[in-house]
Amino acid sequence: MAAPTSFLPLLLLAAALSLSTPAASTSRRLTQLDPTTTTTGFQVALTHVDSGKNLTKFQRLQRGINRGNYRLQKLTAMVLAQSTPDVAAPVVSGNGEFLMELAVGTPPVSYSAIVDTGSDLIWTQCDPCTNCYKQPTPIFDPSKSSTFAKLPCSSSLCSALPQSSTTGLIQNSAQSSFYYISLEGISVGGTGLSIPASTFALQSDGSGGMIIDSGTTITYLERSAFDEVKKAFKAAIDLPVDNSGSTGLDLCFDLPSGGGSGDIKVPTLVFHFKGADLELPAENYMIADSSVGLVCLAMGSSSGMSIFGNIQQQNFMVLYDLAKESLSFTPTQCAKS
């Protein structure tokens, strides 16, 4: 078991897009973090699960959305299973968007692992196991590792594991593995939307709220909030709406004939968290593909739990300060890090 760290920087690499926002924008109240002052943490190379496949931008996005819809259902079921005694959630092999290489044991045995902020432990199959599923690498054998040892629940290492870590200091006793963030509002084009703050509140039964999740491709907002965002973007973007549903996204526009995505002006998008405003670059919420002639809003709707997905986190350093129970963002260029 790896010892927990106080700081966990997570960097995601974004593909370059040529969208732009108007010069005027809302203010940002985020603390700018200096990565060179971070004394603990790590940085690793990530590989997208669809890397190396001959996919268009939208084909890759569609595959991610399909995985994200399944993941949204699974995460919601996990919360309900914790708060409702009569609900049982089966343990199944999971999916994710980004992979990293890690090694376990002594001598080290290498594995490809899903990078997942929705889990609080390192998970891998161990011998002996029942109903083991097939994997390309050998199953970890504890008897062959000189550093493997079973720990009692009273161990200081076990008690050191965090119960929860959130931006808005929100604790969900029904599901302590998730990082809940305190979203209070959303602005589009400098105008605050008519979304009650209670829309993203964590309910007494553990439902609702918003988590930040590296394993979900796009951001999912509670349905009434997403409807407001969708309405604001339709009013702000002077392009025909595409109603074909071919992308799997809720809102797409037809690109002008002969025009590239750089000709499109899109409104600013700001998430107002408790104590911090996060203004996203246009490429973190609008996905354009000239090969299919569409530009789409990279967000969707949910019923209950909201998720801040990995497209919105790309080219940001996301700092999890477990000791202070806070989460911070700072813009970066991951390709140059």
Secondary structure as UniProt FT lines:
FT   STRAND          7..11
FT   HELIX           35..37
FT   STRAND          47..48
FT   TURN            49..52
FT   HELIX           57..83
FT   TURN            85..86
FT   STRAND          98..104
FT   TURN            105..108
FT   STRAND          109..114
FT   TURN            117..118
FT   HELIX           142..144
FT   TURN            146..147
FT   TURN            153..154
FT   HELIX           156..159
FT   TURN            173..174
FT   TURN            176..177
FT   STRAND          180..181
FT   STRAND          183..188
FT   TURN            189..190
FT   STRAND          191..192
FT   HELIX           197..200
FT   TURN            204..205
FT   STRAND          210..212
FT   TURN            214..215
FT   STRAND          219..222
FT   HELIX           223..236
FT   STRAND          241..242
FT   STRAND          252..254
FT   TURN            257..258
FT   HELIX           261..263
FT   STRAND          269..273
FT   TURN            274..275
FT   STRAND          276..279
FT   HELIX           282..284
FT   STRAND          286..289
FT   TURN            290..293
FT   STRAND          294..297
FT   STRAND          299..302
FT   STRAND          306..308
FT   HELIX           310..313
FT   TURN            314..315
FT   STRAND          316..321
FT   TURN            322..325
FT   STRAND          326..331
FT   HELIX           334..336
//
